[in-house]
């Protein structure tokens, strides 16, 4: 299950015992005592693990809503869990303080998302109160020729959002392909906005920029930022 890169700074094993047991204290191990049920546990290669749905719920204190959406999108897309099971896990989760946050993330889950960062970007759009956006849309020209499959499209405003990882910059062939693809899309009247990981790190600046582009194309509303919109 994808987690934020900041987690990699603290590589350790999370070892839990059922309540009322005593958490393990050992170097390189994060010991926990959890209230769990039989359905919260699965076995893989002889190791007892928390189920995908329970693991996702347990991430809530450490992840933003967009990060939770990205993890859930991945799990649902990989058929490790389904949205109904996620909702059931939320209702059964013993930490009542996290349930509202988890429900907010579950409402935004979309298995059609094809990458973690695309999921995060789509969630930010929704949490900012921007117009409805479509994911992974195929674009054709007037003669029916396929032009591109875009990450996110505000169809009513002709605005495209494309997430670009570092390989779009470092791979010369990819960079040239992107420039041609962008030119093709803009020749059809679409405006393409590229988004990078640095943009996702400053989400308020990012959605303000998206809003200005949409307003330039006829959107007449204002941002209505949710309480679950991440700081930054």
C-alpha positions as CSV (number, residue, x, y, z in Angstrom):
1,X,0.0,0.0,0.0
2,X,1.6,3.3,-1.0
3,X,2.5,5.6,1.9
4,X,4.1,9.1,1.9
5,X,7.8,9.2,1.2
6,X,8.4,10.7,4.6
7,X,7.6,7.3,6.1
8,X,10.9,6.0,4.6
9,X,12.9,8.0,7.1
10,X,11.6,5.6,9.8
11,X,11.9,2.1,8.5
12,X,10.8,-0.2,11.2
13,X,8.5,-3.1,11.9
14,X,5.1,-2.4,13.5
15,X,4.4,-5.3,15.8
16,X,1.0,-5.3,17.5
17,X,-0.4,-7.6,20.2
18,X,-4.2,-7.8,20.9
19,X,-5.5,-5.8,23.8
20,X,-5.0,-6.1,26.8
21,X,-1.5,-7.4,26.0
22,X,1.6,-5.4,26.6
23,X,3.3,-3.8,23.6
24,X,6.7,-5.1,22.6
25,X,9.7,-2.9,23.4
26,X,12.6,-3.7,21.1
27,X,15.1,-1.8,18.9
28,X,13.8,-1.4,15.3
29,X,10.3,-2.3,16.4
30,X,7.3,-0.1,17.0
31,X,5.3,-2.0,19.5
32,X,1.5,-1.5,19.8
33,X,-1.4,-2.8,21.6
34,X,-4.5,-2.9,19.4
35,X,-8.2,-3.7,19.8
36,X,-8.7,-6.0,16.9
37,X,-11.2,-8.6,15.7
38,X,-10.7,-11.8,13.8
39,X,-11.7,-10.1,10.5
40,X,-8.9,-7.5,11.1
41,X,-6.2,-10.1,10.6
42,X,-5.0,-12.0,7.5
43,X,-2.1,-14.4,7.0
44,X,0.5,-14.0,4.3
45,X,3.5,-16.5,4.0
46,X,2.9,-17.6,7.5
47,X,2.9,-14.0,8.9
48,X,-0.2,-12.6,10.6
49,X,-0.8,-9.1,9.2
50,X,-3.5,-6.5,9.7
51,X,-6.0,-6.7,6.8
52,X,-5.8,-4.1,4.0
53,X,-8.9,-2.4,5.3
54,X,-7.7,-2.2,8.9
55,X,-4.2,-1.1,7.8
56,X,-5.8,1.7,5.8
57,X,-7.8,2.8,8.8
58,X,-4.8,2.7,11.1
59,X,-2.9,5.1,8.7
60,X,-5.4,7.9,9.4
61,X,-3.5,9.6,12.3
62,X,-0.4,9.9,10.1
63,X,-1.8,10.7,6.7
64,X,-3.8,13.6,5.1
65,X,-7.1,12.8,3.4
66,X,-5.5,13.0,-0.1
67,X,-2.8,10.5,1.0
68,X,-5.5,8.2,2.4
69,X,-7.4,8.5,-0.9
70,X,-4.2,7.5,-2.8
71,X,-3.7,4.4,-0.6
72,X,-7.4,3.4,-0.9
73,X,-7.4,3.9,-4.7
74,X,-4.4,1.6,-5.0
75,X,-5.9,-1.1,-2.7
76,X,-9.3,-1.0,-4.5
77,X,-7.7,-1.0,-8.0
78,X,-5.6,-4.0,-7.0
79,X,-8.7,-5.8,-5.7
80,X,-7.2,-6.1,-2.2
81,X,-10.4,-4.6,-0.8
82,X,-13.6,-3.0,-2.1
83,X,-15.2,0.3,-1.1
84,X,-18.0,-1.5,0.9
85,X,-15.3,-3.3,3.0
86,X,-13.6,0.0,3.6
87,X,-16.8,1.6,4.9
88,X,-17.4,-1.4,7.2
89,X,-13.9,-1.1,8.5
90,X,-14.4,2.6,9.3
91,X,-17.5,1.8,11.3
92,X,-15.8,-0.9,13.2
93,X,-12.6,1.0,13.9
94,X,-12.0,1.5,17.6
95,X,-10.5,5.0,17.2
96,X,-13.7,7.0,16.9
97,X,-11.7,10.2,16.5
98,X,-10.5,9.1,13.0
99,X,-13.8,8.0,11.6
100,X,-14.9,11.4,10.1
101,X,-11.5,11.8,8.4
102,X,-11.7,8.2,7.0
103,X,-15.3,8.7,5.8
104,X,-14.1,11.9,4.0
105,X,-11.4,9.9,2.2
106,X,-13.7,7.0,1.4
107,X,-16.1,9.3,-0.4
108,X,-13.3,10.3,-2.8
109,X,-12.0,6.8,-3.7
110,X,-11.9,6.0,-7.4
111,X,-10.2,2.9,-8.6
112,X,-9.8,4.3,-12.1
113,X,-6.9,6.5,-10.8
114,X,-3.7,5.1,-12.3
115,X,-1.0,6.6,-9.9
116,X,-0.7,7.7,-6.3
117,X,0.0,11.3,-7.2
118,X,-2.9,11.5,-9.6
119,X,-5.1,10.3,-6.8
120,X,-3.7,13.0,-4.4
121,X,-4.3,15.7,-7.1
122,X,-7.9,14.6,-7.7
123,X,-8.6,14.6,-4.0
124,X,-7.1,18.1,-3.6
125,X,-9.4,19.3,-6.4
126,X,-12.4,17.9,-4.7
127,X,-11.5,19.2,-1.2
128,X,-10.8,22.7,-2.6
129,X,-14.4,23.0,-3.9
130,X,-13.3,23.1,-7.5
131,X,-15.6,21.9,-10.3
132,X,-16.1,18.2,-10.9
133,X,-13.2,16.6,-12.7
134,X,-12.9,13.5,-14.9
135,X,-10.0,11.1,-14.6
136,X,-8.1,9.4,-17.5
137,X,-10.1,10.8,-20.3
138,X,-9.3,9.9,-23.9
139,X,-9.2,13.0,-26.2
140,X,-9.8,12.8,-30.0
141,X,-9.6,15.4,-32.7
142,X,-12.4,16.5,-35.0
143,X,-11.7,13.6,-37.4
144,X,-11.8,11.0,-34.6
145,X,-8.0,10.5,-34.3
146,X,-6.8,9.7,-30.8
147,X,-4.6,12.4,-29.4
148,X,-4.0,11.7,-25.8
149,X,-5.3,10.2,-22.6
150,X,-5.2,12.9,-20.0
151,X,-4.9,12.5,-16.2
152,X,-7.7,15.0,-15.2
153,X,-10.1,17.0,-17.3
154,X,-12.5,19.8,-16.4
155,X,-14.6,19.1,-19.4
156,X,-16.8,22.2,-19.2
157,X,-13.8,24.5,-19.1
158,X,-11.4,22.8,-21.4
159,X,-8.8,22.6,-18.6
160,X,-6.4,19.6,-18.3
161,X,-4.3,18.7,-15.3
162,X,-1.3,16.4,-15.9
163,X,0.9,15.1,-13.1
164,X,4.5,14.8,-14.2
165,X,7.1,12.9,-12.2
166,X,10.8,13.5,-12.5
167,X,11.2,11.1,-15.4
168,X,9.2,13.5,-17.6
169,X,12.1,15.9,-17.1
170,X,15.1,13.6,-17.1
171,X,14.1,11.4,-20.0
172,X,14.7,13.3,-23.2
173,X,12.4,11.1,-25.3
174,X,9.6,11.5,-22.7
175,X,10.2,15.3,-22.5
176,X,9.9,15.7,-26.3
177,X,6.8,13.5,-26.4
178,X,5.2,15.6,-23.7
179,X,5.9,18.8,-25.6
180,X,4.3,17.4,-28.8
181,X,1.4,16.0,-26.9
182,X,0.8,19.3,-25.1
183,X,0.9,21.2,-28.4
184,X,-1.6,18.8,-29.9
185,X,-4.0,19.2,-27.0
186,X,-3.7,23.0,-27.0
187,X,-4.4,23.0,-30.7
188,X,-7.8,21.5,-29.9
189,X,-8.6,24.4,-27.6
190,X,-7.6,22.8,-24.3
191,X,-5.3,24.3,-21.8
192,X,-2.8,22.0,-20.2
193,X,-1.4,22.6,-16.7
194,X,1.5,20.4,-15.6
195,X,1.7,19.5,-11.9
196,X,4.8,18.2,-10.1
197,X,5.5,16.8,-6.7
198,X,6.7,20.3,-5.6
199,X,3.2,21.7,-6.4
200,X,1.6,19.0,-4.3
201,X,3.8,20.1,-1.4
202,X,2.1,23.5,-1.5
203,X,-1.5,22.6,-2.1
204,X,-3.1,25.9,-1.4
205,X,-0.9,27.7,-3.9
206,X,-1.7,24.8,-6.4
207,X,-5.5,25.0,-6.1
208,X,-5.4,28.8,-6.3
209,X,-3.5,28.5,-9.6
210,X,-6.0,26.0,-10.9
211,X,-8.9,28.2,-9.9
212,X,-7.4,31.2,-11.7
213,X,-7.1,29.1,-14.9
214,X,-10.7,27.9,-14.6
215,X,-12.0,31.5,-13.9
216,X,-10.1,32.6,-17.0
217,X,-12.2,30.0,-18.9
218,X,-15.6,31.0,-17.4
219,X,-15.8,29.4,-13.9
220,X,-17.7,31.9,-11.8
221,X,-17.4,30.4,-8.3
222,X,-14.8,30.7,-5.6
223,X,-12.8,28.1,-3.7
224,X,-14.7,26.4,-0.9
225,X,-11.9,24.7,1.0
226,X,-12.9,21.7,3.1
227,X,-11.7,21.2,6.7
228,X,-9.8,18.1,5.4
229,X,-7.7,20.1,2.9
230,X,-4.1,19.6,4.0
231,X,-2.0,22.5,5.4
232,X,0.8,23.9,3.3
